[in-house]
Amino acid sequence: MKPNVLITGGSGLLALNWALAIRDRYPVILGLHKREISLSGVQTRSIDLESTEHIICACEIAQPQIIIHTAGLTSVEQCESDPGQAQRVNVDLAANVAKATAKLGLSLVHISTDHLFPGIIPLVDEICPVAPVNVYGRTKAEAESRVLEAHPQALVVRTNFYGWGTSYRHSFSDAIIKALRAGKEITLFRDVFYTPILVETVALAVHELLDLKVGGIFNVVGDERISKYEFGLKLARKFKLDASLIRPGYITDQPSLVKRPHDMSLSNQKICKLLGRKLGDVKEHLARLQQQEQNGLAQELAPYPACGGVLS
Ligand SMILES: NC(=O)c1ccc[n+]([C@@H]2O[C@H](COP(=O)([O-])OP(=O)(O)OC[C@H]3O[C@@H](n4cnc5c(N)ncnc54)[C@H](OP(=O)(O)O)[C@@H]3O)[C@@H](O)[C@H]2O)c1
C-alpha cells in the first residue's frame, strides 16, 4: 500500500508544488496553519506544530507514514527584524516535528536551505561546516542540528527551488514571468549565484531517497550554477519574453538589504551518485516549468498580479 504523506506548511510554495508533483502516486495531506487552501486530489488538515503532543495526536488521526516538514519563516527580512519569531518557527517547530515523528517511528524529511554558508566557495558539499551570515541562515542551521539530534534517521534536504506561485506567494520564476508579460522592467543580480531546481524535481528525487531508506543531509539542487540575472535571461528566452526588460544589478550596490551569501550554489554530487542520475540543468527544468503551465498546473495555483522592481 502507498504511504500517506503529510506535508507541513501546506499553504506554502514548496508544499503546494510538492503535493501537485506526487498526488497521483501517494495519498497527500497538506497540514495547514492560518491560511485555508484547497487543491484537487489532496486532503487538508489544520495542524498545530507548537507542541509535540499536538503533532502526535494529529498523526494518530491522519495516519501518515512520511512527513515532509516545509513550514517555516522564509522571509530573510522578517527573520532579521524578528529573531525570536524566526527561532520559534524555524527551530522550535522543526524540533517538535522531529521529536513527534521519532516517537511514532515515522519517516521525516526536513526542508533546509542553501543559505547556510558565507557564500565565498561555490558548489559547497554536505560536509562543509555551516557558517550562516544572517538570522534566517542561523535558525535554519540550528534546526538541522536539532532535527538530526531528535530523529537521527531524518532526511535533511538543502535546496533552493522554484515552481508556480499563488496569489499570495511569489516564486522567483513566476515573478519574472509576470513582470515581463506585463512589459515591466526588472533588475536581477549578476553577482548572486545559486543552483536552482524545480520543486517537482526536488519532490521526486526526495521520494527516491525515501525509497532507498537513506537519512542525513542531502543537497537537492539543480546541476547548474547560475547567476540570478542569467537565470532570468534563460527564463525569458524559454517563455519567448522580452529579455531586454531584464536589467543587470549588483547586490554589492544594495547596502540596505539584509546581509546574504553571494554564492549559494551547492554540489549535488552526493545525491546524483546515489540515484545514478543527474537532477537536470536550468534548461531542462525551465522546459518542464513551461509544460506545467501548458498542462494547467499554474492555473490551479491561481497566478498572482504582475510585479516589477529588484528581485532578490
Ligand atoms: N522559497 C525558497 O526559495 C526556499 C529556498 C530554500 C529553502 N527554503 C525552505 O523551504 C521551506 C518552504 O519554503 P516556502 O517558500 O514554500 O515557504 P512559504 O511559501 O513561505 O510557506 C511557509 C509555510 O509555513 C507555514 N507557517 C508559517 N508559520 C507557521 C507556524 N507558526 N506554524 C505552522 N506553520 C507555519 C505557513 O502557513 P500560513 O501561511 O498559514 O502561516 C506556510 O504554509 C522552508 O523551510 C524554507 O526555509 C525555501
Ligand as a Chemical Component Dictionary entry (heavy atoms), coordinates in Angstrom:
data_LIG
# 
_chem_comp.id                   LIG 
_chem_comp.type                 NON-POLYMER 
_chem_comp.pdbx_formal_charge   0 
_chem_comp.three_letter_code    LIG 
# 
loop_
_chem_comp_atom.comp_id 
_chem_comp_atom.atom_id 
_chem_comp_atom.alt_atom_id 
_chem_comp_atom.type_symbol 
_chem_comp_atom.charge 
_chem_comp_atom.model_Cartn_x 
_chem_comp_atom.model_Cartn_y 
_chem_comp_atom.model_Cartn_z 
_chem_comp_atom.pdbx_ordinal 
LIG N1  N1  N 0  11.460 29.655 -1.142 1  
LIG C1  C1  C 0  12.707 29.270 -1.392 2  
LIG O1  O1  O 0  13.258 29.509 -2.470 3  
LIG C2  C2  C 0  13.444 28.449 -0.377 4  
LIG C3  C3  C 0  14.794 28.225 -0.608 5  
LIG C4  C4  C 0  15.479 27.389 0.245  6  
LIG C5  C5  C 0  14.831 26.784 1.306  7  
LIG N2  N2  N 1  13.525 27.048 1.540  8  
LIG C6  C6  C 0  12.866 26.358 2.666  9  
LIG O2  O2  O 0  11.775 25.624 2.141  10 
LIG C7  C7  C 0  10.703 25.578 3.071  11 
LIG C8  C8  C 0  9.412  26.007 2.401  12 
LIG O3  O3  O 0  9.563  27.305 1.860  13 
LIG P1  P1  P 0  8.365  28.006 1.078  14 
LIG O4  O4  O 0  8.996  29.055 0.248  15 
LIG O5  O5  O -1 7.473  27.011 0.482  16 
LIG O6  O6  O 0  7.606  28.694 2.302  17 
LIG P2  P2  P 0  6.357  29.695 2.260  18 
LIG O7  O7  O 0  5.736  29.706 0.919  19 
LIG O8  O8  O 0  6.826  30.980 2.851  20 
LIG O9  O9  O 0  5.341  28.988 3.259  21 
LIG C9  C9  C 0  5.641  28.863 4.618  22 
LIG C10 C10 C 0  4.608  27.956 5.255  23 
LIG O10 O10 O 0  4.906  27.850 6.638  24 
LIG C11 C11 C 0  3.686  27.997 7.361  25 
LIG N3  N3  N 0  3.932  28.537 8.691  26 
LIG C12 C12 C 0  4.459  29.743 9.000  27 
LIG N4  N4  N 0  4.449  29.904 10.341 28 
LIG C13 C13 C 0  3.932  28.769 10.866 29 
LIG C14 C14 C 0  3.666  28.328 12.191 30 
LIG N5  N5  N 0  3.926  29.103 13.252 31 
LIG N6  N6  N 0  3.111  27.105 12.356 32 
LIG C15 C15 C 0  2.828  26.324 11.308 33 
LIG N7  N7  N 0  3.059  26.688 10.035 34 
LIG C16 C16 C 0  3.601  27.895 9.817  35 
LIG C17 C17 C 0  2.852  28.950 6.524  36 
LIG O11 O11 O 0  1.463  28.801 6.847  37 
LIG P3  P3  P 0  0.481  30.098 6.975  38 
LIG O12 O12 O 0  0.630  30.838 5.673  39 
LIG O13 O13 O 0  -0.870 29.520 7.170  40 
LIG O14 O14 O 0  1.004  30.877 8.139  41 
LIG C18 C18 C 0  3.174  28.445 5.113  42 
LIG O15 O15 O 0  2.335  27.367 4.796  43 
LIG C19 C19 C 0  11.124 26.456 4.239  44 
LIG O16 O16 O 0  11.596 25.624 5.261  45 
LIG C20 C20 C 0  12.265 27.298 3.683  46 
LIG O17 O17 O 0  13.180 27.657 4.686  47 
LIG C21 C21 C 0  12.822 27.892 0.734  48 
# 
loop_
_chem_comp_bond.comp_id 
_chem_comp_bond.atom_id_1 
_chem_comp_bond.atom_id_2 
_chem_comp_bond.value_order 
_chem_comp_bond.pdbx_ordinal 
LIG N1  C1  SING 1  
LIG C1  O1  DOUB 2  
LIG C1  C2  SING 3  
LIG C2  C3  SING 4  
LIG C2  C21 DOUB 5  
LIG C3  C4  DOUB 6  
LIG C4  C5  SING 7  
LIG C5  N2  DOUB 8  
LIG N2  C6  SING 9  
LIG N2  C21 SING 10 
LIG C6  O2  SING 11 
LIG C6  C20 SING 12 
LIG O2  C7  SING 13 
LIG C7  C8  SING 14 
LIG C7  C19 SING 15 
LIG C8  O3  SING 16 
LIG O3  P1  SING 17 
LIG P1  O4  DOUB 18 
LIG P1  O5  SING 19 
LIG P1  O6  SING 20 
LIG O6  P2  SING 21 
LIG P2  O7  DOUB 22 
LIG P2  O8  SING 23 
LIG P2  O9  SING 24 
LIG O9  C9  SING 25 
LIG C9  C10 SING 26 
LIG C10 O10 SING 27 
LIG C10 C18 SING 28 
LIG O10 C11 SING 29 
LIG C11 N3  SING 30 
LIG C11 C17 SING 31 
LIG N3  C12 SING 32 
LIG N3  C16 SING 33 
LIG C12 N4  DOUB 34 
LIG N4  C13 SING 35 
LIG C13 C14 SING 36 
LIG C13 C16 DOUB 37 
LIG C14 N5  SING 38 
LIG C14 N6  DOUB 39 
LIG N6  C15 SING 40 
LIG C15 N7  DOUB 41 
LIG N7  C16 SING 42 
LIG C17 O11 SING 43 
LIG C17 C18 SING 44 
LIG O11 P3  SING 45 
LIG P3  O12 DOUB 46 
LIG P3  O13 SING 47 
LIG P3  O14 SING 48 
LIG C18 O15 SING 49 
LIG C19 O16 SING 50 
LIG C19 C20 SING 51 
LIG C20 O17 SING 52 
# 
